[in-house]
Amino acid sequence: MTKIEEAIVHEAEEEIKPKTRKQRNWNIVKTILKIGVTTALLVWVFSKVPVHLLKARLLHANYWWMLAALMCVLSSMVISAWRLLSFFKSVGLRLDPRYNLRLYFLGLFYNFLLPGGIGGDGYKMYLINKSYKTPLKKLFWAVMFDRLSGLWAIGLITVALIFLIPQIDVHISIPLGIFIVGSAIYCFVAYKFFKQYTKNFFQAHAKALLLQSLQLLAIVCVLLGQDFSGKFSPYLLSFLISALAAVIPITAGGAGAREAIFTKLADVFPMDKGLAVFLPASFYILSLIVAFIGLYYVIRPSRLQEGLPADEEVNGDDAVDLNSN
């Protein structure tokens, strides 16, 4: 294991093992800082777009379209869990799809609450490591490639949207060339140094494209719920850019960061600023609603393994009693 891998795995282990008082205090400080950054960004956003305008959009939205958007977000989360299962299978971990989906929603809920950078993913790794004895290093890189596949899908769709926005004064060959070269390097590194994680590589990346497409469809539904009749591409591209910004764990669940990015991009692209801020705010609310499915498994943790076989073959010939926890 390289020094970089050791440092990353150590960080994951630190996230999921019992905390010392000093570590708990630091987590409290990080949480306060995140809340502070989120608040500062939202105050700046609302100085540009009054809150009452967003409230009016929410109250007068077509809720059938909002329900459709919610279903798209929910479907994208199910696809996301399915994508992660592909990478788990690559390392020989055979999780029951039901257990994997339940763990995913549990982790999703914690991602909105835990202050650490690993958050719900760290907790999922802890539970899987505890039940299946799969090395933490393998779990970490499976989760990491899961995230990288999402970034790759965002990059591909971004290149396509750039082609549709005339305000971006750049020849399509430039972003397309960057994407192709980046993809080639990504594949080379994966197949050269992480070959074990490439067994379901293309299948997982196809799922990543489907996931991002469903989330973009959710944004389209929200726009339609506002009787929007303009060009969708600037809003969709802004959403993808804001999604990249939200990956950086400096705000609470990405709140504030997405809205700030949309507010700035509304000065660049032909977008209504009020609608531009309403989109990420509504997507955050929809995602939070979906994430609350995981609360059920926080309250009733025994339900995580309900209906599963008493014994399941995992990691070669080893058998683990799923009800032993």
Residue pairs with C-beta under 8 A, 6 or more apart in sequence:
1 9
1 137
5 137
8 140
9 136
9 137
9 140
11 117
11 118
12 118
12 122
12 125
12 136
12 140
13 136
14 23
15 116
15 117
15 118
15 119
15 122
16 118
16 122
16 123
16 125
16 126
19 27
27 115
27 116
28 115
30 115
30 116
31 115
34 115
34 249
34 250
34 251
34 252
35 252
37 250
37 251
37 256
38 251
38 252
38 255
38 256
38 257
39 256
40 256
41 251
41 256
41 257
41 259
41 260
42 255
42 256
42 259
44 260
44 263
45 256
45 259
45 260
45 263
45 277
48 263
48 273
48 277
49 263
49 273
49 274
49 277
53 274
54 274
54 277
54 278
54 281
57 226
57 274
57 275
57 278
58 278
58 282
61 222
61 225
61 226
61 282
62 224
62 225
62 226
62 227
63 225
64 225
65 221
65 222
65 224
65 225
66 221
66 222
66 225
66 282
66 286
68 221
69 218
69 219
69 221
69 222
69 225
69 282
69 283
69 286
70 218
70 286
70 289
70 290
72 214
72 215
72 217
72 218
72 221
73 214
73 215
73 218
73 283
73 286
73 287
73 290
74 290
75 214
76 211
76 212
76 214
76 215
76 218
77 104
77 105
77 108
77 290
78 101
79 207
79 210
79 211
79 214
80 104
80 150
80 211
81 100
81 101
81 103
81 104
81 105
82 97
82 207
83 146
83 149
83 204
83 207
83 208
83 211
84 100
84 104
84 142
84 143
84 146
85 95
85 97
85 100
86 200
86 203
86 204
86 207
87 142
87 143
87 145
87 146
87 197
87 200
87 204
88 94
88 95
88 100
88 139
88 142
89 199
89 200
90 142
90 196
90 197
90 198
90 199
90 200
90 201
91 134
91 138
91 139
91 141
91 142
91 196
91 197
92 134
92 314
92 315
92 316
93 128
93 132
93 134
93 138
93 139
93 142
93 314
93 315
94 312
94 313
94 314
94 315
95 103
95 128
95 132
95 314
96 308
96 309
96 312
98 307
98 308
99 304
99 305
99 308
99 322
102 297
102 303
102 304
103 124
103 127
103 128
103 304
104 124
105 290
105 291
105 293
105 294
105 297
106 120
106 123
106 124
106 294
106 297
106 298
106 304
107 119
107 120
107 121
107 123
107 124
107 294
108 120
108 290
108 291
108 293
108 294
109 120
109 291
109 292
109 293
109 294
109 295
109 297
109 298
110 119
110 120
110 123
110 294
111 119
111 120
111 121
111 253
111 291
112 252
112 253
112 288
112 291
113 119
114 120
114 122
114 123
116 122
117 249
118 125
119 249
120 294
121 143
124 143
125 136
125 139
125 140
125 143
127 304
128 134
128 139
129 135
129 136
129 139
130 325
131 320
131 322
131 324
131 325
132 314
132 315
132 320
133 315
133 318
133 320
134 314
134 315
138 196
141 194
141 197
142 197
145 190
145 194
145 197
145 204
146 204
147 247
148 186
149 204
149 205
149 207
149 208
150 208
150 211
150 212
151 244
151 247
152 183
152 186
152 205
152 208
153 205
153 208
153 209
153 211
153 212
154 212
154 240
154 243
154 244
155 179
155 182
155 183
156 179
156 209
157 209
157 212
157 213
157 216
157 240
158 175
158 237
158 240
158 241
159 172
159 175
159 176
159 179
161 233
161 236
161 237
161 240
162 168
162 170
162 172
162 175
162 237
163 172
164 231
164 233
165 233
165 234
165 237
165 269
167 234
167 268
167 269
167 270
187 201
190 197
190 198
190 201
191 198
212 240
215 239
215 243
215 283
216 236
216 239
216 240
218 283
218 286
219 232
219 235
219 236
219 239
219 279
219 283
220 232
220 236
222 278
222 279
222 282
222 283
223 232
223 235
223 275
223 279
226 275
226 278
228 275
230 270
231 270
234 265
234 269
234 270
234 271
235 271
235 275
235 276
235 279
237 269
238 261
238 262
238 265
238 266
238 269
238 271
238 276
238 279
239 258
239 262
239 279
239 280
239 283
241 261
241 265
242 257
242 258
242 259
242 261
242 262
242 265
242 280
243 258
245 254
245 257
245 258
245 260
245 261
246 254
246 257
246 258
247 254
248 257
250 257
251 257
253 284
253 287
253 288
254 284
255 284
258 280
258 281
258 283
258 284
259 277
259 280
259 281
261 280
262 271
262 276
262 277
262 279
262 280
263 273
263 276
263 277
265 271
265 276
266 272
266 273
266 276
266 277
296 303
297 303
297 304
305 322
305 323
305 325
308 322
309 322
310 321
310 322
310 323
311 319
311 320
311 321
311 322
312 319
312 320
312 322
313 319
314 320
